[in-house]
Amino acid sequence: MNRSWHILGAGAIGSLFAAKLQNAGEQVVLLDHHQTPESGRRSLTGEPPVGNFQFPVSLTTDTQPIDHLLVTTKSYAVIPALRSVTHRLSSGAQLVVMVNGMGIAEQCKALLPAFSLVLGSTTEGAFRERKHTIVHAGTGITHLGDYRTTPGVSRSHEQAAHPGWFAPWRSMGACEWDSNINDRLWLKLAINAAINPLTALHQCKNGELVRQPAYLAQVMSLCDEIQAVALAAGNTAWAEDLPARVIEVIERTANNRSSMLQDILAGRPTEINDITGWLVKRASALSVATPTHSALLAKFSETYPNQG
């Protein structure tokens, strides 16, 4: 059965997953908060999927029900965006929230406690080259999982727990259901914290972080501190090999402009407070020193004073 997925936040990542879902046979509708809907045309280049895509566009103020909603806005925009479509959510609507940063899920659940909430983490790299042109700069892995799932579920149980709507996602390739999505979200935060602020400050593509020795040294220092915070928080499953994971993502998305760099270049707000800011606060609560991250946060505020 083809489902209708509404995409809230049809930027680079949202457009990429809209194309993937359409190719998987799903119906896709882009949500628009403007009074007059913008074009639903998207041109994707780079890694597959590539080509020209056309999606229906629906205003957030419309009344047609939404059964499956994918949220790919900026972290600071998630709650206002959800509020704009709350009146359209059907009683059994499925929410999938795939954004950067931590602490967002708790806000979503507080706003919409009766709805099923799935969280997503992806290492796909994409950026907007022109208004309707998206460059898929690096193929990554996507994980989805229920909010507050129980760690330690066996693989066979995990496979059986896949919801029916997930089948097309699996068919897209490099997309898995995760019985402990919290670890994935921690890992995504760690990777973002080690890469994105540096690319924004140095205004470079991801690959420069391993080509420039001084930049690479900063990456390694950031990873060391992230590991210390993660271990203090009890997240040992992925923390030990974090530097290798970060380098792998940098190399796989070498031609990618991080979302934070894209925001800086476009004059938009960044997610620095939901990434590095959240990490520094979490470290303080755990009595873990993070001098490199703290200095990076201060330098970011100095360089981009309007970023909070």
N, C-alpha and C positions, 0 to 999 in steps of 0.2 A: 504494500500500500504506500503510495506516494504521500508524504507529509508536506505541510506548508511550514517552512521555517521563516520567521521574521528576524531580520538582522538589525539590531539596534547599535549603531556605531559603525557605519559602512565606510571606514577608512581603509588603510592598507590591509590590515589583518582581516577585518570584517569582509572586505571585498574578495580577498583570497579564499576565505571559507565559503562565501556565497558561491563562488565559481566551483569550488570542490563539491559542494552539496548539489548544485545544479547538474554537474557532470555525473554525480551518483544517482541521478534520477529524482531528486527531491525538488519540490516547488519552493522557490525562494522569493521573498518580498523584502525590499529594503525599506526601512522606516526613516522618515524625514520629519524633522521638527519645524521646518520652515512653513510659512503660510501657503506657499505655492511649491509643490514638489519639484526637486531638481531631477536631472536625467538619471535613469537607472542604467545607463550604458557604462561598461567598464572594459578596458583593454588591458590584458595581462601579458607581460613579457618576462623573459628570463627562464627560470625553471618551470616545468609543467605544474599546473595547467596554464596553457598560453592560448591566446586568441581573443576574439571579441565576444563579450557577453552582454545580454540585455536582461534586466530584471524589472519586474513591476515595482512601483514605488507607492507607498502608502503613508499618509500623514499620521503623526502620532495622535492627532486630535480626532482621527476617524473613529468609527464605532465597530467595525468588523472585528470579531473575536480573534484572539491570538492563542493558538494551542501550543506552539513550540517557539521559544524565543531564545536567540543567541545574542548575548550582550558582549560587545567588543569595544566599548568606549574607553576613554582614559579613566583611570581609577577614580579621580576626583569627580567625574561626571556620572558615575554609575547610579547613584541614588537619585539625583534629579532626573536622569533619563528614565529610570524605572517608574518614578512617580508620574511621568508624562504618559505612560501607557498602562498604568494600573487598571484603569476603567475598561481596557480592552482584553484583559487576561481572562480566559475561560476558567471555569471552576477547577479543572484538572490540568491547567497549563504547566508545561515543563520549562523551567528556566535553566539555561546554561550560561554561566558567567565566566568569561575568559579574559581576564585583565591582569595587568601588572600590579605589584604591591601586595601587602598583607593587611588583614583587618577588614577587607571589603565584604567577605562572606557574612560576618556577624552583622554588619549593617543591612545587608540584603535580607537576611532572615528576620531581623527585627522589623523591617518594613513590610515584608510579605511572609509572615510565619506559617501560613496555611499551604504554601506552594512548595512543590518539590524543587530542590535546588541542587544542581550539579555544577561542580567547579572544573575549570579547564586550565591546562598549562601547555604552552606550545613553544618550541624553539624554531618554528618557521620564521624566516626572515623576509620581510616585505617592506617596501616603501613606495610612497606616492611620487612618481616622477612628474606627472602633470595632473590636472584636476581629475581626469577620468582614466589616467594611465597608471597602473600599478606594476612595479617591478618585483617579481618573486625572486629575491636575490639569493636565497639559500633554503634548501629543503631540510626540514627538521622533523621532530617527533612530537605528537600531540597526545596528551593523556587527559581523560575525563574520569570523574569519580563523584560519588554522592558526598554531599557535605556531611561531615562528622561520621564517616564510615569507620568501622572498627579495624584497627591494624591487625596484621597477622592472619588474615583470611587466606586459606589455601588457594592454590592456583585453580584447582578444579571448581571450587566454590565460586571463585572470582569469575570464571568463565560463565557459570550458570547464572550469575547475578546480572549479566548484561541486560539492560532494558531493551525492549523491542525496537525502539526508535534508534538505537545505537548501530544497528546493522549497516546502514548506508555510510556511517562514519568510518566503520572498520574497512569498508570496501574502498575508501579513499586512499588507503595505504598509510603506513607509519602513524596509525592512530589506535590507541589501546585504552581499554577500560582499566582503571586503577582502583584497587580496593583500599588504598591508603593515599588518597590524593594530597593529604597534608604534607607528606614528605616531598611530593613533586612541587608543591607550591613554595615550600621552603627552598628547594633547589633552584626554582625559577627566580625567586627573589635574589638568591645568592649570585646567580649568573648575571642578572640585571645589575646588581650592585657593583659587581666587579668589572662590568663592561660599559654600561650606558653613560654614567656620569663622566667617565674619562673621555669617551668619544665626543661628548657634548663640550667638555672643556677644551679638548685639543682640536675639536672640529675635524675629526678624521673618520674614515670608514673603519669598521671593526678590525679588518686585517692589519691596520697600522699598529695596533696594540701589541702584536707579536713581532712586527718588523723593526720597531724602534726599541732598542734596549732599555731606554729610560722608561718608556711606557710599560714595557713588560715587567720591569721591576715594580712599578706601581700596582699592576694587576696582581702580582704574587703577594705583595704586602696586604692588599685588600682581601685576598683569599685567606691568608693566615688569620686575619681578624674575624672573618666570617666563620671560619672553622671553629674558632674559640667560642663565639656566640652560640653556634649551632650545638656544639658539644655540651655547653652549659645548659642549654635548653632541652637536652636529651635527644637531639636529632643526630644519631650516630650512623644511620643507615647509609648516608651519602656523603657525609662531611669529610671523611678521610681522603677521598680521591677528588676533592673539589677542584684543585688546580688543573688536573688533567681534563676534567669535564669542561672547565671554562675555556681552556686552550682549544679543545675540540670544537666548541661552539664558535669561537672566534675564527678558526680556520674554515669551518663549514660555511660561515656567513661573512667571509672576508670582504665581499663586495657590498655588504649591506651597510646602510646608514641606520644606526640604532634609532628607535622611536624617540628617544630623548634628544638626539641630535636633530632629527627631523622637526621636532617641536621648536627647538631653539632657532633653526634656520627659518622656520615659518612664523616666528614671533608668537608662538602659542605657549600656554602654561605647560610645564613639565610635570612628571610624576616623581620628582626628586624627594618630596616629603613622604610619599608612600613607599619609597624604596630605601634610600640611604637614611632618610629621617627616621623611618620606622625601625630600621636596624639599629641605629644609634640609641634610640629610646629603649629598645628591647635589651641591648647590651647593658645600658645603665641599670635597668631593673634587675639584671642578672649579675651585676657588679663585675662586668667584663670591660676592660679598657679597649677602645677602638680609636686610637689617635689618628690613624690614616684616614679612616672614614670621617671622623670629626673634622679633620683639616680639609678634606675634600668637600664636605658639606659647607664649611665656611668659605672656601675658595669659590664654590659654585654661587653662593649668595653674593659674594663680592663681585664676581664676574657678571652675574645675571641678577641684579638687585630686585627685579620684579617677580622673581620666582618663589618668594616666600621665605 
